[in-house]
Amino acid sequence: MTTALLCACGHTVSDPPAANSQLAPAKAEQTQIARGHAFVAAKCSGCHAVEPGIEPPNPQAPSFVAVANEMDFTPERLREFFLDGHDDPFAMTILLEEDEAEIATAYIMSLRSP
């Protein structure tokens, strides 16, 4: 009898709603952004303002809002900037690993104004 009742049920676990397939990329992007925020807060906040509305601790270091909106970076160019390493200005030398560059770029580009 239990088997008959379970078979009669029209909903199966293997048939998720179609909307879930559209939510997966957005969820993955939000995860990248959250990981990027945690990373830059830990590694970059000593010089840069990593969140909107905060002044950079180092007045010569641009805020990440400025990086996203005023410095003509595309996501690709910013990612390459992190991967190639840089020392401009001289006091800032950085070379990120692939995953670090991806998540830092995702977070910083999320600060871009529409």
DAPE-V291223 format. One record per helix or strand. SS is the DSSP state (hx for helix, st for strand). FROM is the first residue (numbers start at 1). LEN is the number of residues. If there is no record, write none. Layout:
# DAPE-V291223
<<SS,FROM,LEN> <SS,FROM,LEN>>
This chain:
# DAPE-V291223
<<hx,2,7> <hx,19,25> <hx,64,7> <hx,75,10> <st,86,1> <st,94,1> <hx,98,13>>
